[in-house]
Amino acid sequence: MNKAKFVCYGGILTAIAVIFQASPVFLPVIGLALSPFSTLPIAIAAFLKIICGDGSRDA
């Protein structure tokens, strides 16, 4: 996976995490149930980082 694609995926996952984290503000009842899922995009990003390999070797 090239770096541009990885940055795009990271931006999308960050936006999803922010939406889940802010959901109690916009949807008070449903948002409290969605807020714990804000760590899911972070876990997906960490998993993608493992699949793509360590970035320190790319000089």
Predicted model as a PDB file, atoms N, CA, C, CB and O in Angstrom, pLDDT in the B-factor column:
MODEL        1                                                                  
ATOM      1  N   MET A   1       0.861  -1.170   0.000  1.00 58.00           N  
ATOM      2  CA  MET A   1       0.000   0.000   0.000  1.00 58.00           C  
ATOM      3  C   MET A   1       0.906   1.232   0.000  1.00 58.00           C  
ATOM      4  CB  MET A   1      -0.979  -0.002   1.235  1.00 58.00           C  
ATOM      5  O   MET A   1       1.803   1.346   0.836  1.00 58.00           O  
ATOM      6  N   ASN A   2       0.675   2.137  -0.923  1.00 75.00           N  
ATOM      7  CA  ASN A   2       1.517   3.320  -0.975  1.00 75.00           C  
ATOM      8  C   ASN A   2       1.137   4.313   0.128  1.00 75.00           C  
ATOM      9  CB  ASN A   2       1.410   3.983  -2.350  1.00 75.00           C  
ATOM     10  O   ASN A   2       0.094   4.184   0.770  1.00 75.00           O  
ATOM     11  N   LYS A   3       1.998   5.295   0.328  1.00 76.00           N  
ATOM     12  CA  LYS A   3       1.814   6.219   1.455  1.00 76.00           C  
ATOM     13  C   LYS A   3       0.578   7.096   1.287  1.00 76.00           C  
ATOM     14  CB  LYS A   3       3.044   7.100   1.616  1.00 76.00           C  
ATOM     15  O   LYS A   3      -0.094   7.398   2.273  1.00 76.00           O  
ATOM     16  N   ALA A   4       0.267   7.506   0.078  1.00 81.00           N  
ATOM     17  CA  ALA A   4      -0.899   8.364  -0.136  1.00 81.00           C  
ATOM     18  C   ALA A   4      -2.190   7.639   0.241  1.00 81.00           C  
ATOM     19  CB  ALA A   4      -0.960   8.825  -1.600  1.00 81.00           C  
ATOM     20  O   ALA A   4      -3.080   8.217   0.865  1.00 81.00           O  
ATOM     21  N   LYS A   5      -2.278   6.390  -0.140  1.00 81.00           N  
ATOM     22  CA  LYS A   5      -3.466   5.605   0.188  1.00 81.00           C  
ATOM     23  C   LYS A   5      -3.559   5.396   1.697  1.00 81.00           C  
ATOM     24  CB  LYS A   5      -3.440   4.246  -0.543  1.00 81.00           C  
ATOM     25  O   LYS A   5      -4.650   5.448   2.264  1.00 81.00           O  
ATOM     26  N   PHE A   6      -2.433   5.164   2.341  1.00 78.00           N  
ATOM     27  CA  PHE A   6      -2.417   4.967   3.791  1.00 78.00           C  
ATOM     28  C   PHE A   6      -2.833   6.245   4.515  1.00 78.00           C  
ATOM     29  CB  PHE A   6      -1.020   4.523   4.259  1.00 78.00           C  
ATOM     30  O   PHE A   6      -3.543   6.187   5.519  1.00 78.00           O  
ATOM     31  N   VAL A   7      -2.393   7.399   4.010  1.00 81.00           N  
ATOM     32  CA  VAL A   7      -2.780   8.681   4.621  1.00 81.00           C  
ATOM     33  C   VAL A   7      -4.275   8.922   4.436  1.00 81.00           C  
ATOM     34  CB  VAL A   7      -1.966   9.853   4.006  1.00 81.00           C  
ATOM     35  O   VAL A   7      -4.937   9.429   5.341  1.00 81.00           O  
ATOM     36  N   CYS A   8      -4.807   8.565   3.279  1.00 85.00           N  
ATOM     37  CA  CYS A   8      -6.247   8.718   3.050  1.00 85.00           C  
ATOM     38  C   CYS A   8      -7.059   7.839   3.993  1.00 85.00           C  
ATOM     39  CB  CYS A   8      -6.592   8.380   1.600  1.00 85.00           C  
ATOM     40  O   CYS A   8      -8.052   8.287   4.567  1.00 85.00           O  
ATOM     41  N   TYR A   9      -6.637   6.595   4.150  1.00 83.00           N  
ATOM     42  CA  TYR A   9      -7.332   5.712   5.086  1.00 83.00           C  
ATOM     43  C   TYR A   9      -7.237   6.244   6.512  1.00 83.00           C  
ATOM     44  CB  TYR A   9      -6.755   4.294   5.014  1.00 83.00           C  
ATOM     45  O   TYR A   9      -8.204   6.178   7.271  1.00 83.00           O  
ATOM     46  N   GLY A  10      -6.081   6.765   6.869  1.00 82.00           N  
ATOM     47  CA  GLY A  10      -5.917   7.331   8.207  1.00 82.00           C  
ATOM     48  C   GLY A  10      -6.824   8.523   8.442  1.00 82.00           C  
ATOM     49  O   GLY A  10      -7.382   8.674   9.529  1.00 82.00           O  
ATOM     50  N   GLY A  11      -6.979   9.373   7.435  1.00 86.00           N  
ATOM     51  CA  GLY A  11      -7.871  10.525   7.560  1.00 86.00           C  
ATOM     52  C   GLY A  11      -9.325  10.115   7.681  1.00 86.00           C  
ATOM     53  O   GLY A  11     -10.072  10.682   8.479  1.00 86.00           O  
ATOM     54  N   ILE A  12      -9.724   9.140   6.897  1.00 89.00           N  
ATOM     55  CA  ILE A  12     -11.107   8.664   6.966  1.00 89.00           C  
ATOM     56  C   ILE A  12     -11.388   8.032   8.325  1.00 89.00           C  
ATOM     57  CB  ILE A  12     -11.388   7.652   5.837  1.00 89.00           C  
ATOM     58  O   ILE A  12     -12.426   8.295   8.932  1.00 89.00           O  
ATOM     59  N   LEU A  13     -10.469   7.202   8.801  1.00 87.00           N  
ATOM     60  CA  LEU A  13     -10.667   6.566  10.104  1.00 87.00           C  
ATOM     61  C   LEU A  13     -10.655   7.586  11.245  1.00 87.00           C  
ATOM     62  CB  LEU A  13      -9.589   5.511  10.341  1.00 87.00           C  
ATOM     63  O   LEU A  13     -11.369   7.420  12.234  1.00 87.00           O  
ATOM     64  N   THR A  14      -9.851   8.632  11.111  1.00 87.00           N  
ATOM     65  CA  THR A  14      -9.847   9.687  12.116  1.00 87.00           C  
ATOM     66  C   THR A  14     -11.178  10.423  12.127  1.00 87.00           C  
ATOM     67  CB  THR A  14      -8.701  10.669  11.862  1.00 87.00           C  
ATOM     68  O   THR A  14     -11.712  10.732  13.192  1.00 87.00           O  
ATOM     69  N   ALA A  15     -11.711  10.701  10.950  1.00 90.00           N  
ATOM     70  CA  ALA A  15     -13.008  11.374  10.873  1.00 90.00           C  
ATOM     71  C   ALA A  15     -14.112  10.516  11.493  1.00 90.00           C  
ATOM     72  CB  ALA A  15     -13.352  11.704   9.413  1.00 90.00           C  
ATOM     73  O   ALA A  15     -14.989  11.036  12.183  1.00 90.00           O  
ATOM     74  N   ILE A  16     -14.071   9.210  11.251  1.00 89.00           N  
ATOM     75  CA  ILE A  16     -15.065   8.317  11.846  1.00 89.00           C  
ATOM     76  C   ILE A  16     -14.931   8.308  13.364  1.00 89.00           C  
ATOM     77  CB  ILE A  16     -14.914   6.888  11.289  1.00 89.00           C  
ATOM     78  O   ILE A  16     -15.937   8.317  14.074  1.00 89.00           O  
ATOM     79  N   ALA A  17     -13.700   8.292  13.866  1.00 89.00           N  
ATOM     80  CA  ALA A  17     -13.490   8.309  15.311  1.00 89.00           C  
ATOM     81  C   ALA A  17     -14.018   9.600  15.937  1.00 89.00           C  
ATOM     82  CB  ALA A  17     -12.004   8.142  15.630  1.00 89.00           C  
ATOM     83  O   ALA A  17     -14.600   9.577  17.021  1.00 89.00           O  
ATOM     84  N   VAL A  18     -13.814  10.722  15.252  1.00 90.00           N  
ATOM     85  CA  VAL A  18     -14.312  12.002  15.766  1.00 90.00           C  
ATOM     86  C   VAL A  18     -15.836  12.025  15.764  1.00 90.00           C  
ATOM     87  CB  VAL A  18     -13.762  13.174  14.930  1.00 90.00           C  
ATOM     88  O   VAL A  18     -16.446  12.535  16.704  1.00 90.00           O  
ATOM     89  N   ILE A  19     -16.449  11.489  14.738  1.00 89.00           N  
ATOM     90  CA  ILE A  19     -17.921  11.451  14.682  1.00 89.00           C  
ATOM     91  C   ILE A  19     -18.470  10.588  15.808  1.00 89.00           C  
ATOM     92  CB  ILE A  19     -18.407  10.913  13.314  1.00 89.00           C  
ATOM     93  O   ILE A  19     -19.432  10.977  16.469  1.00 89.00           O  
ATOM     94  N   PHE A  20     -17.871   9.420  16.036  1.00 88.00           N  
ATOM     95  CA  PHE A  20     -18.325   8.570  17.138  1.00 88.00           C  
ATOM     96  C   PHE A  20     -18.115   9.243  18.486  1.00 88.00           C  
ATOM     97  CB  PHE A  20     -17.597   7.232  17.110  1.00 88.00           C  
ATOM     98  O   PHE A  20     -18.963   9.133  19.372  1.00 88.00           O  
ATOM     99  N   GLN A  21     -16.991   9.940  18.651  1.00 89.00           N  
ATOM    100  CA  GLN A  21     -16.693  10.580  19.924  1.00 89.00           C  
ATOM    101  C   GLN A  21     -17.645  11.749  20.186  1.00 89.00           C  
ATOM    102  CB  GLN A  21     -15.242  11.064  19.947  1.00 89.00           C  
ATOM    103  O   GLN A  21     -18.006  12.002  21.335  1.00 89.00           O  
ATOM    104  N   ALA A  22     -18.051  12.457  19.141  1.00 90.00           N  
ATOM    105  CA  ALA A  22     -18.940  13.614  19.304  1.00 90.00           C  
ATOM    106  C   ALA A  22     -20.416  13.249  19.196  1.00 90.00           C  
ATOM    107  CB  ALA A  22     -18.608  14.665  18.271  1.00 90.00           C  
ATOM    108  O   ALA A  22     -21.268  14.129  19.321  1.00 90.00           O  
ATOM    109  N   SER A  23     -20.736  12.005  18.973  1.00 89.00           N  
ATOM    110  CA  SER A  23     -22.131  11.617  18.771  1.00 89.00           C  
ATOM    111  C   SER A  23     -23.042  11.922  19.964  1.00 89.00           C  
ATOM    112  CB  SER A  23     -22.198  10.155  18.465  1.00 89.00           C  
ATOM    113  O   SER A  23     -24.211  12.226  19.727  1.00 89.00           O  
ATOM    114  N   PRO A  24     -22.603  11.865  21.222  1.00 90.00           N  
ATOM    115  CA  PRO A  24     -23.520  12.230  22.309  1.00 90.00           C  
ATOM    116  C   PRO A  24     -23.966  13.688  22.263  1.00 90.00           C  
ATOM    117  CB  PRO A  24     -22.867  11.956  23.637  1.00 90.00           C  
ATOM    118  O   PRO A  24     -25.017  14.022  22.809  1.00 90.00           O  
ATOM    119  N   VAL A  25     -23.201  14.552  21.631  1.00 91.00           N  
ATOM    120  CA  VAL A  25     -23.581  15.960  21.539  1.00 91.00           C  
ATOM    121  C   VAL A  25     -24.766  16.131  20.590  1.00 91.00           C  
ATOM    122  CB  VAL A  25     -22.387  16.814  21.066  1.00 91.00           C  
ATOM    123  O   VAL A  25     -25.678  16.912  20.864  1.00 91.00           O  
ATOM    124  N   PHE A  26     -24.752  15.403  19.481  1.00 89.00           N  
ATOM    125  CA  PHE A  26     -25.771  15.571  18.459  1.00 89.00           C  
ATOM    126  C   PHE A  26     -26.948  14.618  18.623  1.00 89.00           C  
ATOM    127  CB  PHE A  26     -25.162  15.383  17.108  1.00 89.00           C  
ATOM    128  O   PHE A  26     -28.081  14.970  18.292  1.00 89.00           O  
ATOM    129  N   LEU A  27     -26.695  13.433  19.124  1.00 87.00           N  
ATOM    130  CA  LEU A  27     -27.744  12.431  19.344  1.00 87.00           C  
ATOM    131  C   LEU A  27     -27.641  11.953  20.796  1.00 87.00           C  
ATOM    132  CB  LEU A  27     -27.609  11.220  18.331  1.00 87.00           C  
ATOM    133  O   LEU A  27     -26.974  10.953  21.066  1.00 87.00           O  
ATOM    134  N   PRO A  28     -28.284  12.645  21.722  1.00 88.00           N  
ATOM    135  CA  PRO A  28     -28.044  12.367  23.146  1.00 88.00           C  
ATOM    136  C   PRO A  28     -28.254  10.914  23.575  1.00 88.00           C  
ATOM    137  CB  PRO A  28     -28.930  13.229  23.960  1.00 88.00           C  
ATOM    138  O   PRO A  28     -27.419  10.375  24.303  1.00 88.00           O  
ATOM    139  N   VAL A  29     -29.316  10.276  23.159  1.00 88.00           N  
ATOM    140  CA  VAL A  29     -29.594   8.914  23.634  1.00 88.00           C  
ATOM    141  C   VAL A  29     -28.792   7.880  22.843  1.00 88.00           C  
ATOM    142  CB  VAL A  29     -31.099   8.605  23.526  1.00 88.00           C  
ATOM    143  O   VAL A  29     -28.122   7.027  23.425  1.00 88.00           O  
ATOM    144  N   ILE A  30     -28.865   7.962  21.525  1.00 89.00           N  
ATOM    145  CA  ILE A  30     -28.157   7.005  20.673  1.00 89.00           C  
ATOM    146  C   ILE A  30     -26.647   7.245  20.735  1.00 89.00           C  
ATOM    147  CB  ILE A  30     -28.655   7.106  19.215  1.00 89.00           C  
ATOM    148  O   ILE A  30     -25.857   6.306  20.639  1.00 89.00           O  
ATOM    149  N   GLY A  31     -26.262   8.497  20.894  1.00 87.00           N  
ATOM    150  CA  GLY A  31     -24.846   8.838  20.925  1.00 87.00           C  
ATOM    151  C   GLY A  31     -24.098   8.211  22.082  1.00 87.00           C  
ATOM    152  O   GLY A  31     -22.918   7.882  21.958  1.00 87.00           O  
ATOM    153  N   LEU A  32     -24.774   8.043  23.204  1.00 87.00           N  
ATOM    154  CA  LEU A  32     -24.120   7.391  24.344  1.00 87.00           C  
ATOM    155  C   LEU A  32     -23.804   5.930  24.042  1.00 87.00           C  
ATOM    156  CB  LEU A  32     -25.004   7.486  25.592  1.00 87.00           C  
ATOM    157  O   LEU A  32     -22.846   5.370  24.576  1.00 87.00           O  
ATOM    158  N   ALA A  33     -24.603   5.325  23.194  1.00 88.00           N  
ATOM    159  CA  ALA A  33     -24.325   3.946  22.797  1.00 88.00           C  
ATOM    160  C   ALA A  33     -23.236   3.880  21.722  1.00 88.00           C  
ATOM    161  CB  ALA A  33     -25.604   3.276  22.289  1.00 88.00           C  
ATOM    162  O   ALA A  33     -22.502   2.895  21.643  1.00 88.00           O  
ATOM    163  N   LEU A  34     -23.130   4.924  20.897  1.00 83.00           N  
ATOM    164  CA  LEU A  34     -22.134   4.934  19.823  1.00 83.00           C  
ATOM    165  C   LEU A  34     -20.756   5.384  20.284  1.00 83.00           C  
ATOM    166  CB  LEU A  34     -22.599   5.828  18.711  1.00 83.00           C  
ATOM    167  O   LEU A  34     -19.753   5.030  19.664  1.00 83.00           O  
ATOM    168  N   SER A  35     -20.691   6.149  21.349  1.00 86.00           N  
ATOM    169  CA  SER A  35     -19.423   6.723  21.802  1.00 86.00           C  
ATOM    170  C   SER A  35     -18.351   5.671  22.110  1.00 86.00           C  
ATOM    171  CB  SER A  35     -19.663   7.562  23.027  1.00 86.00           C  
ATOM    172  O   SER A  35     -17.191   5.902  21.772  1.00 86.00           O  
ATOM    173  N   PRO A  36     -18.669   4.540  22.728  1.00 87.00           N  
ATOM    174  CA  PRO A  36     -17.610   3.540  22.970  1.00 87.00           C  
ATOM    175  C   PRO A  36     -16.983   2.972  21.699  1.00 87.00           C  
ATOM    176  CB  PRO A  36     -18.168   2.405  23.781  1.00 87.00           C  
ATOM    177  O   PRO A  36     -15.878   2.432  21.743  1.00 87.00           O  
ATOM    178  N   PHE A  37     -17.674   3.088  20.577  1.00 86.00           N  
ATOM    179  CA  PHE A  37     -17.131   2.582  19.321  1.00 86.00           C  
ATOM    180  C   PHE A  37     -16.084   3.511  18.715  1.00 86.00           C  
ATOM    181  CB  PHE A  37     -18.247   2.366  18.332  1.00 86.00           C  
ATOM    182  O   PHE A  37     -15.565   3.227  17.636  1.00 86.00           O  
ATOM    183  N   SER A  38     -15.767   4.610  19.386  1.00 87.00           N  
ATOM    184  CA  SER A  38     -14.782   5.543  18.839  1.00 87.00           C  
ATOM    185  C   SER A  38     -13.380   4.948  18.832  1.00 87.00           C  
ATOM    186  CB  SER A  38     -14.788   6.837  19.637  1.00 87.00           C  
ATOM    187  O   SER A  38     -12.511   5.436  18.110  1.00 87.00           O  
ATOM    188  N   THR A  39     -13.147   3.915  19.612  1.00 88.00           N  
ATOM    189  CA  THR A  39     -11.831   3.274  19.587  1.00 88.00           C  
ATOM    190  C   THR A  39     -11.698   2.271  18.442  1.00 88.00           C  
ATOM    191  CB  THR A  39     -11.568   2.577  20.911  1.00 88.00           C  
ATOM    192  O   THR A  39     -10.587   1.848  18.124  1.00 88.00           O  
ATOM    193  N   LEU A  40     -12.796   1.891  17.829  1.00 88.00           N  
ATOM    194  CA  LEU A  40     -12.755   0.914  16.734  1.00 88.00           C  
ATOM    195  C   LEU A  40     -11.939   1.404  15.531  1.00 88.00           C  
ATOM    196  CB  LEU A  40     -14.170   0.585  16.285  1.00 88.00           C  
ATOM    197  O   LEU A  40     -11.112   0.641  15.031  1.00 88.00           O  
ATOM    198  N   PRO A  41     -12.127   2.637  15.042  1.00 87.00           N  
ATOM    199  CA  PRO A  41     -11.290   3.090  13.923  1.00 87.00           C  
ATOM    200  C   PRO A  41      -9.808   3.167  14.286  1.00 87.00           C  
ATOM    201  CB  PRO A  41     -11.763   4.448  13.444  1.00 87.00           C  
ATOM    202  O   PRO A  41      -8.950   2.960  13.428  1.00 87.00           O  
ATOM    203  N   ILE A  42      -9.507   3.460  15.533  1.00 85.00           N  
ATOM    204  CA  ILE A  42      -8.112   3.501  15.964  1.00 85.00           C  
ATOM    205  C   ILE A  42      -7.512   2.103  15.927  1.00 85.00           C  
ATOM    206  CB  ILE A  42      -7.994   4.099  17.379  1.00 85.00           C  
ATOM    207  O   ILE A  42      -6.364   1.930  15.519  1.00 85.00           O  
ATOM    208  N   ALA A  43      -8.281   1.108  16.349  1.00 86.00           N  
ATOM    209  CA  ALA A  43      -7.810  -0.276  16.297  1.00 86.00           C  
ATOM    210  C   ALA A  43      -7.628  -0.736  14.849  1.00 86.00           C  
ATOM    211  CB  ALA A  43      -8.794  -1.204  17.029  1.00 86.00           C  
ATOM    212  O   ALA A  43      -6.683  -1.460  14.539  1.00 86.00           O  
ATOM    213  N   ILE A  44      -8.532  -0.313  13.970  1.00 84.00           N  
ATOM    214  CA  ILE A  44      -8.404  -0.665  12.548  1.00 84.00           C  
ATOM    215  C   ILE A  44      -7.148  -0.033  11.960  1.00 84.00           C  
ATOM    216  CB  ILE A  44      -9.654  -0.210  11.754  1.00 84.00           C  
ATOM    217  O   ILE A  44      -6.430  -0.672  11.191  1.00 84.00           O  
ATOM    218  N   ALA A  45      -6.880   1.228  12.322  1.00 80.00           N  
ATOM    219  CA  ALA A  45      -5.674   1.900  11.823  1.00 80.00           C  
ATOM    220  C   ALA A  45      -4.414   1.200  12.314  1.00 80.00           C  
ATOM    221  CB  ALA A  45      -5.659   3.371  12.260  1.00 80.00           C  
ATOM    222  O   ALA A  45      -3.447   1.060  11.564  1.00 80.00           O  
ATOM    223  N   ALA A  46      -4.422   0.761  13.564  1.00 81.00           N  
ATOM    224  CA  ALA A  46      -3.266   0.035  14.092  1.00 81.00           C  
ATOM    225  C   ALA A  46      -3.091  -1.297  13.363  1.00 81.00           C  
ATOM    226  CB  ALA A  46      -3.423  -0.202  15.609  1.00 81.00           C  
ATOM    227  O   ALA A  46      -1.965  -1.712  13.085  1.00 81.00           O  
ATOM    228  N   PHE A  47      -4.185  -1.955  13.060  1.00 82.00           N  
ATOM    229  CA  PHE A  47      -4.120  -3.218  12.327  1.00 82.00           C  
ATOM    230  C   PHE A  47      -3.589  -2.996  10.912  1.00 82.00           C  
ATOM    231  CB  PHE A  47      -5.507  -3.883  12.276  1.00 82.00           C  
ATOM    232  O   PHE A  47      -2.788  -3.790  10.420  1.00 82.00           O  
ATOM    233  N   LEU A  48      -4.034  -1.914  10.252  1.00 76.00           N  
ATOM    234  CA  LEU A  48      -3.530  -1.605   8.914  1.00 76.00           C  
ATOM    235  C   LEU A  48      -2.048  -1.284   8.947  1.00 76.00           C  
ATOM    236  CB  LEU A  48      -4.302  -0.437   8.310  1.00 76.00           C  
ATOM    237  O   LEU A  48      -1.322  -1.621   8.012  1.00 76.00           O  
ATOM    238  N   LYS A  49      -1.591  -0.641  10.004  1.00 74.00           N  
ATOM    239  CA  LYS A  49      -0.174  -0.309  10.122  1.00 74.00           C  
ATOM    240  C   LYS A  49       0.653  -1.593  10.200  1.00 74.00           C  
ATOM    241  CB  LYS A  49       0.080   0.581  11.368  1.00 74.00           C  
ATOM    242  O   LYS A  49       1.739  -1.663   9.624  1.00 74.00           O  
ATOM    243  N   ILE A  50       0.157  -2.597  10.898  1.00 67.00           N  
ATOM    244  CA  ILE A  50       0.861  -3.868  10.988  1.00 67.00           C  
ATOM    245  C   ILE A  50       0.892  -4.552   9.610  1.00 67.00           C  
ATOM    246  CB  ILE A  50       0.188  -4.786  12.042  1.00 67.00           C  
ATOM    247  O   ILE A  50       1.913  -5.110   9.210  1.00 67.00           O  
ATOM    248  N   ILE A  51      -0.238  -4.499   8.895  1.00 63.00           N  
ATOM    249  CA  ILE A  51      -0.294  -5.132   7.583  1.00 63.00           C  
ATOM    250  C   ILE A  51       0.634  -4.429   6.592  1.00 63.00           C  
ATOM    251  CB  ILE A  51      -1.730  -5.131   7.055  1.00 63.00           C  
ATOM    252  O   ILE A  51       1.307  -5.082   5.795  1.00 63.00           O  
ATOM    253  N   CYS A  52       0.666  -3.101   6.645  1.00 61.00           N  
ATOM    254  CA  CYS A  52       1.472  -2.337   5.690  1.00 61.00           C  
ATOM    255  C   CYS A  52       2.951  -2.415   5.999  1.00 61.00           C  
ATOM    256  CB  CYS A  52       1.037  -0.892   5.675  1.00 61.00           C  
ATOM    257  O   CYS A  52       3.774  -2.098   5.141  1.00 61.00           O  
ATOM    258  N   GLY A  53       3.300  -2.820   7.174  1.00 57.00           N  
ATOM    259  CA  GLY A  53       4.703  -2.907   7.550  1.00 57.00           C  
ATOM    260  C   GLY A  53       5.136  -1.688   8.360  1.00 57.00           C  
ATOM    261  O   GLY A  53       4.396  -0.716   8.509  1.00 57.00           O  
ATOM    262  N   ASP A  54       6.318  -1.772   8.857  1.00 57.00           N  
ATOM    263  CA  ASP A  54       6.861  -0.700   9.672  1.00 57.00           C  
ATOM    264  C   ASP A  54       7.307   0.434   8.764  1.00 57.00           C  
ATOM    265  CB  ASP A  54       8.034  -1.204  10.545  1.00 57.00           C  
ATOM    266  O   ASP A  54       8.028   0.204   7.793  1.00 57.00           O  
ATOM    267  N   GLY A  55       6.885   1.654   9.068  1.00 56.00           N  
ATOM    268  CA  GLY A  55       7.231   2.800   8.248  1.00 56.00           C  
ATOM    269  C   GLY A  55       8.657   3.280   8.427  1.00 56.00           C  
ATOM    270  O   GLY A  55       9.139   4.081   7.626  1.00 56.00           O  
ATOM    271  N   SER A  56       9.352   2.805   9.469  1.00 56.00           N  
ATOM    272  CA  SER A  56      10.712   3.285   9.724  1.00 56.00           C  
ATOM    273  C   SER A  56      11.696   2.777   8.689  1.00 56.00           C  
ATOM    274  CB  SER A  56      11.166   2.864  11.107  1.00 56.00           C  
ATOM    275  O   SER A  56      12.758   3.373   8.514  1.00 56.00           O  
ATOM    276  N   ARG A  57      11.374   1.694   7.998  1.00 55.00           N  
ATOM    277  CA  ARG A  57      12.284   1.169   6.969  1.00 55.00           C  
ATOM    278  C   ARG A  57      12.193   1.958   5.676  1.00 55.00           C  
ATOM    279  CB  ARG A  57      11.980  -0.296   6.692  1.00 55.00           C  
ATOM    280  O   ARG A  57      13.104   1.908   4.849  1.00 55.00           O  
ATOM    281  N   ASP A  58      11.076   2.704   5.493  1.00 52.00           N  
ATOM    282  CA  ASP A  58      10.897   3.488   4.268  1.00 52.00           C  
ATOM    283  C   ASP A  58      11.623   4.818   4.425  1.00 52.00           C  
ATOM    284  CB  ASP A  58       9.382   3.718   3.959  1.00 52.00           C  
ATOM    285  O   ASP A  58      11.110   5.735   5.065  1.00 52.00           O  
ATOM    286  N   ALA A  59      12.799   4.925   3.851  1.00 45.00           N  
ATOM    287  CA  ALA A  59      13.558   6.159   4.018  1.00 45.00           C  
ATOM    288  C   ALA A  59      13.410   7.063   2.829  1.00 45.00           C  
ATOM    289  CB  ALA A  59      15.011   5.860   4.249  1.00 45.00           C  
ATOM    290  O   ALA A  59      13.987   8.150   2.805  1.00 45.00           O  
TER     291      ALA A  59                                                      
ENDMDL                                                                          
END                                                                             
